Each structure stands twice: as structure tokens, then as C-alpha cells.
């Protein structure tokens, strides 16, 4: 298992490097200039000095090599210095945002917790809701529950987040007045009142993101469960007098989860795409809003850093899915 994990991580490094090259090339070819956002009152001489300070006058391959060195060497040393009080990165040039002129990793550390809280909770709720819906829909195939859940899943998957978000704001925030429509990122949980306020403001963005997760995974769960229930071991278990609950949860669910685990693992980073839109709708000051503003201002350093974070999440979740196969199916071994 350890050798397999190490081998997969070894394959992940060139994959992430190739992703960074592709993203850098696309951003280089894209139109736009980071200096275009500056006021017109700034003289051409000052603009030239700022371009030189940001390294915009250097060749593309040199800028990419510097970015890669700062991301993989300097920034980890900064993290070690912050944890252990060392001075490994003292005087080393950090990866700076062209938009804010501040360290990119500092921006990510400020924005990422907001996104992970909303996205993580939405995905957990979506998965926990999708599994029983898919299992029961497969068990009651063709019944009223199956028809209703199938229609609801199709509707939830077809409706984009920006539309469902607007509908939920109109219903729960404007019409009923139950929930706030704007996310207060300055709120700090210090007691029961602030905790309740945090739950209320997270309700709408979490609900919007969890709708599509539940719709997608429940369909895969239903299909996998239907396939599992048609196998001979299910018939044999019922012939032995095993209760329907054990047939579903022990024999059916565990075997049907093997293909669904891949969908859950691959879909985890994909929910960040929905978070980009959702954060704009509800005013969540997270990584999605940072990505949008960075793309608009042609902030290559920040865009590439966010892209690499998302790419690393995809690689990590795929590895976790592969490792989970061995637990779900004892026949799978990683030697």
C-alpha cells in the first residue's frame, strides 16, 4: 500500500507540472495587461518601473521558472518559518500578486477557509443525502418515490447554480425573510448567537451547492444499486433468510459503492466551479471570488496558484478513491 501510494504521488508531480505549463501558456496567450487597471494619472516612467518590479519585462520562460521556484521552494520555507520560528526564507523573494502587491499564499490562506467551509459542508450534505436517495430509489424501482426522486434529480442537475441561487434568495430572503442573502465574511463565532448567525448565513450557499451534488450522485448511486441487486449473491442472501435491511446495507450498498466512490472523488474538486458562481451571488469572500477578480486583472501569479491548488485537490481525491477501493473490495490489492 505504501509503495503504491508513493508511486502514485511520483506520477502526480509531473502531472501537476504539465498542468502548470498549460495554464501558464494559456494565460500568456490571453489578451490583457496587469498595468491596464492602474489610474491614467500614473506616468509612463512609473509604469515602466512597476513592470520591471513585477518582472513583466522578462522572457516568459524566465518568469515561469521564477514562479515555479517561488511556489515550490520559497513558499514552503515561509510555511516552515511560520511553524517553527526559523529563518529559512529570510530575504527570499516571495510569490506576489500583481493585483494586491501582497504575497499570493497569504491571500489564499485568508480566502481558502471561507470556501472550504461552505464547499466542504455542501459536499458532505450532498453525498449523505444522495446515497440513501439512490439506494431507496433502486429498491423501490418504478414506485412513486423512485419517480419523484428521479424527476427531482433531473431538475436539480439541470438548473444552474446562478438560477437556483436567485430563486432561493427570492423565496427565503426576500419573500419569507428567514435567511440573509449576503454572506458576512467578517463574522466570528464567539458564542451561541454568533454560531446561529453563521449557520443562517451559510444555509443558502450550502443548499445551492448541495443540490447538484445530491442530484448527480443519487443517479449514479441508483444505477449502481440496481446493478448490485441483480446479482446472484443478493438472491442467495435472500434465500438464506437474510433480512432486507442487511441485504441492502451489507450486500448491496458495499458492492455498489465501488463505482460511486470514483464519482464522489472526482466530483469533490468540481464543486469549486459551482462555488465560483455561488460566491459571487451571495458575496462569499472566498477563493472563487479571488479567482474571478484575478482573471479580470490578469493576475497570472494568483490564477496559477489557485489552479494548482485545485489540481492538487483532484490528484489527492483520486488517490483517496483508489485507496478506498481496497477497503470496499477485499479482492483489490496494491502490491
C-alpha positions in Angstrom: 0.0 0.0 0.0 2.8 2.4 0.9 4.7 1.7 -2.3 1.6 2.1 -4.3 0.9 5.5 -2.7 4.5 6.6 -3.2 4.3 5.6 -6.8 1.1 7.5 -7.4 2.5 10.6 -5.8 5.5 10.3 -8.0 3.2 10.2 -11.1 1.3 13.2 -9.6 4.3 15.5 -9.7 4.9 15.6 -13.5 1.1 15.8 -13.9 1.0 19.0 -11.8 4.0 20.3 -13.7 2.3 19.8 -17.0 -0.9 21.5 -15.7 1.1 24.5 -14.6 2.8 24.7 -18.0 -0.5 24.6 -19.9 -2.2 27.1 -17.6 0.8 29.5 -17.9 0.8 29.2 -21.7 -2.9 29.9 -21.9 -2.6 33.0 -19.6 0.4 34.2 -21.7 -1.6 34.0 -24.9 -4.7 35.6 -23.4 -5.3 39.3 -24.0 -4.9 41.8 -21.2 -2.3 43.7 -19.3 -1.9 43.9 -15.5 -1.0 47.5 -15.8 -4.3 48.3 -17.5 -6.0 48.5 -14.1 -3.8 51.4 -12.9 -5.0 55.0 -12.9 -4.3 57.0 -16.1 -2.6 59.7 -13.9 0.4 57.4 -13.4 3.2 58.4 -15.8 4.8 56.1 -18.4 8.1 56.1 -16.5 6.4 54.9 -13.3 4.5 52.3 -15.2 7.8 51.0 -16.7 9.3 50.8 -13.3 6.4 48.9 -11.9 6.5 46.5 -14.9 10.2 45.9 -14.1 9.5 45.4 -10.4 6.8 42.8 -11.2 9.1 41.0 -13.7 6.8 41.7 -16.7 9.7 42.7 -18.9 11.4 39.3 -18.6 11.0 36.4 -21.0 8.1 34.1 -20.5 10.3 31.0 -19.6 12.2 33.0 -17.1 9.0 34.2 -15.4 7.7 30.7 -15.3 10.9 29.3 -13.8 10.8 32.0 -11.1 7.1 31.4 -10.4 7.8 27.6 -10.1 10.8 28.2 -7.8 8.9 30.6 -5.5 5.9 28.3 -5.3 7.7 25.0 -4.7 10.8 26.2 -2.7 10.3 29.7 -1.2 6.7 29.4 -0.1 7.2 26.1 1.7 10.2 27.6 3.5 8.0 30.5 4.6 5.5 28.0 6.0 8.3 26.2 7.9 9.5 29.6 9.3 5.9 30.4 10.5 5.6 27.0 12.2 9.0 26.6 13.8 10.3 30.1 14.1 13.2 29.6 11.7 14.6 32.0 9.1 15.0 29.8 6.0 13.2 32.1 3.7 14.6 35.4 5.1 15.3 37.7 2.2 14.0 35.4 -0.5 11.5 36.9 -3.0 8.0 35.7 -2.3 5.3 35.0 -4.9 3.5 38.3 -5.1 0.0 39.1 -6.5 0.1 41.6 -9.3 -3.4 42.8 -8.2 -2.8 43.5 -4.5 1.1 43.5 -4.5 0.9 41.1 -1.5 2.0 37.5 -1.1 -0.3 35.1 -3.0 -0.2 32.5 -0.3 -1.3 35.0 2.3 -4.3 35.8 0.1 -5.1 32.1 -0.3 -4.7 31.4 3.4 -7.2 34.2 4.1 -9.8 33.2 1.4 -9.5 29.4 1.4 -11.1 28.7 4.8 -14.3 30.5 3.8 -14.5 28.4 0.6 -13.6 25.1 2.3 -16.2 25.7 5.0 -19.1 26.3 2.6 -17.9 23.9 -0.1 -17.0 21.1 2.3 -20.2 21.3 4.2 -22.2 21.4 1.0 -20.5 18.4 -0.4 -20.8 16.3 2.7 -24.5 17.1 3.0 -25.0 16.4 -0.8 -23.3 13.0 -0.5 -25.1 12.0 2.6 -28.4 12.8 1.1 -27.6 11.2 -2.3 -26.7 7.8 -1.0 -30.0 6.9 0.8 -32.0 8.5 -2.0 -30.2 6.4 -4.6 -30.4 3.2 -2.6 -34.1 3.6 -1.8 -35.0 4.6 -5.3 -33.3 1.5 -6.6 -35.0 -0.7 -4.0 -38.4 0.8 -4.9 -37.8 0.9 -8.6 -40.7 2.2 -10.6 -42.6 3.3 -7.5 -43.8 6.7 -6.5 -40.6 7.5 -4.5 -38.4 6.5 -7.4 -40.3 8.6 -9.9 -40.4 11.7 -7.7 -36.7 11.4 -6.8 -35.7 10.8 -10.4 -37.6 13.9 -11.5 -36.2 16.0 -8.7 -32.6 14.8 -9.5 -33.0 15.7 -13.2 -34.4 19.1 -12.3 -31.7 19.7 -9.7 -28.9 18.7 -12.1 -30.3 20.8 -15.0 -30.8 24.0 -13.1 -27.6 26.1 -12.9 -26.4 27.5 -9.6 -26.9 31.1 -10.6 -30.6 30.4 -11.2 -31.3 28.3 -8.2 -29.4 30.8 -6.0 -31.6 33.6 -7.3 -34.8 31.6 -6.7 -33.7 30.7 -3.2 -32.8 34.3 -2.4 -36.2 35.5 -3.6 -38.0 32.8 -1.6 -36.1 32.6 1.7 -34.5 36.0 2.0 -36.9 38.4 0.3 -40.3 36.8 0.5 -40.1 34.9 3.8 -37.3 36.8 5.4 -35.9 33.7 7.1 -32.3 33.8 5.9 -29.8 36.5 4.9 -29.0 36.9 1.2 -25.4 38.2 1.8 -22.6 36.3 3.4 -20.8 38.3 6.2 -17.2 37.1 6.0 -16.2 39.3 9.0 -18.5 37.3 11.3 -16.6 35.4 14.0 -18.2 32.7 16.1 -17.7 33.6 19.7 -21.0 32.2 21.2 -24.3 30.7 20.5 -25.8 33.8 18.9 -22.9 34.2 16.5 -23.0 30.4 15.8 -26.7 30.7 14.9 -25.9 33.7 12.7 -23.2 31.7 11.0 -25.5 28.8 10.3 -28.2 31.0 8.9 -25.9 32.8 6.5 -24.3 29.5 5.3 -27.7 27.9 4.7 -28.4 29.3 1.2 -25.0 28.9 -0.4 -24.6 25.4 1.1 -28.1 24.5 -0.2 -27.4 25.8 -3.7 -24.1 23.8 -3.9 -25.5 20.6 -2.4 -28.5 20.5 -4.8 -26.4 19.5 -7.9 -24.2 17.2 -5.8 -27.2 15.3 -4.5 -28.8 15.1 -7.9 -25.7 13.8 -9.7 -24.5 11.3 -7.1 -28.0 9.9 -6.4 -28.4 9.0 -10.0 -25.1 7.1 -10.0 -26.0 5.5 -6.7 -29.3 4.3 -8.0 -27.8 2.8 -11.2 -25.0 1.1 -9.2 -27.5 -0.3 -6.6 -29.8 -1.6 -9.4 -26.8 -3.5 -10.9 -25.9 -4.9 -7.5 -29.4 -6.0 -6.6 -29.5 -8.1 -9.8 -26.5 -10.3 -8.9 -26.7 -13.8 -7.7 -25.3 -13.1 -4.3 -28.3 -10.9 -3.5 -30.6 -13.8 -4.4 -28.6 -16.2 -2.3 -28.7 -13.9 0.7 -32.4 -13.6 0.5 -32.7 -17.4 0.1 -30.8 -17.8 3.3 -33.4 -15.6 5.1 -31.2 -12.5 5.5 -33.3 -9.5 6.3 -33.9 -6.9 3.6 -32.1 -4.3 5.7 -28.9 -6.4 5.7 -29.3 -7.3 2.1 -29.4 -3.6 1.2 -26.8 -2.2 3.6 -24.3 -5.1 3.7 -24.5 -7.0 0.4 -25.9 -4.3 -1.9 -24.6 -1.0 -0.6 -21.0 -2.0 -0.1 -20.6 -3.5 -3.6 -22.5 -0.7 -5.3 -20.3 1.9 -3.6 -17.2 0.8 -5.6 -18.1 2.8 -8.8 -19.8 5.6 -6.9 -16.6 6.3 -4.9 -14.9 7.4 -8.2 -17.8 9.8 -8.8 -17.6 11.2 -5.3 -13.8 11.6 -5.5 -13.8 13.3 -8.9 -16.8 15.5 -8.1 -15.2 16.9 -4.9 -12.9 19.4 -6.7 -15.5 20.0 -9.4 -17.8 21.6 -6.8 -15.4 24.5 -6.7 -16.6 25.5 -10.1 -20.1 25.9 -8.7 -18.6 27.8 -5.7 -17.1 30.4 -8.1 -20.6 31.4 -9.2 -22.2 30.9 -5.8 -19.6 33.1 -4.1 -20.5 35.9 -6.5 -24.2 35.5 -5.8 -24.0 35.5 -2.0 -20.9 37.7 -1.5 -18.7 35.0 0.0 -15.2 36.4 0.1 -13.6 33.1 -0.8 -11.2 31.6 -3.4 -13.8 31.7 -6.2 -14.3 35.5 -5.9 -10.5 35.8 -5.7 -10.1 33.8 -8.9 -12.7 35.9 -10.8 -11.0 39.2 -9.7 -7.6 37.8 -10.6 -8.7 36.8 -14.1 -10.2 40.2 -14.7 -7.0 41.9 -13.7 -4.7 39.4 -15.5 -3.0 38.4 -12.2 -1.2 35.4 -13.5 0.5 34.5 -10.3 -2.7 34.3 -8.3 -4.6 32.5 -11.1 -1.9 29.9 -11.4 -1.6 29.4 -7.6 -5.4 28.8 -7.4 -5.3 26.5 -10.4 -2.5 24.4 -8.8 -4.5 24.2 -5.5 -7.5 22.8 -7.4 -5.3 20.4 -9.4 -3.7 19.1 -6.3 -7.1 18.5 -4.8 -8.1 16.5 -7.8 -5.0 14.4 -7.6 -5.4 13.9 -3.9 -9.1 12.8 -4.1 -8.3 10.4 -6.9 -5.7 8.8 -4.8 -8.1 8.6 -1.9 -10.6 6.9 -4.2 -8.1 4.3 -5.3 -7.2 3.5 -1.7 -10.9 3.3 -0.7 -11.3 0.6 -3.4 -9.2 -1.8 -1.3 -11.4 -1.3 1.7 -14.6 -1.7 -0.2 -13.5 -4.8 -2.2 -11.0 -7.2 -0.5 -10.1 -8.6 -3.9 -8.3 -5.4 -4.8 -4.7 -5.3 -3.6 -2.0 -2.8 -4.2 1.2 -4.8 -4.2 
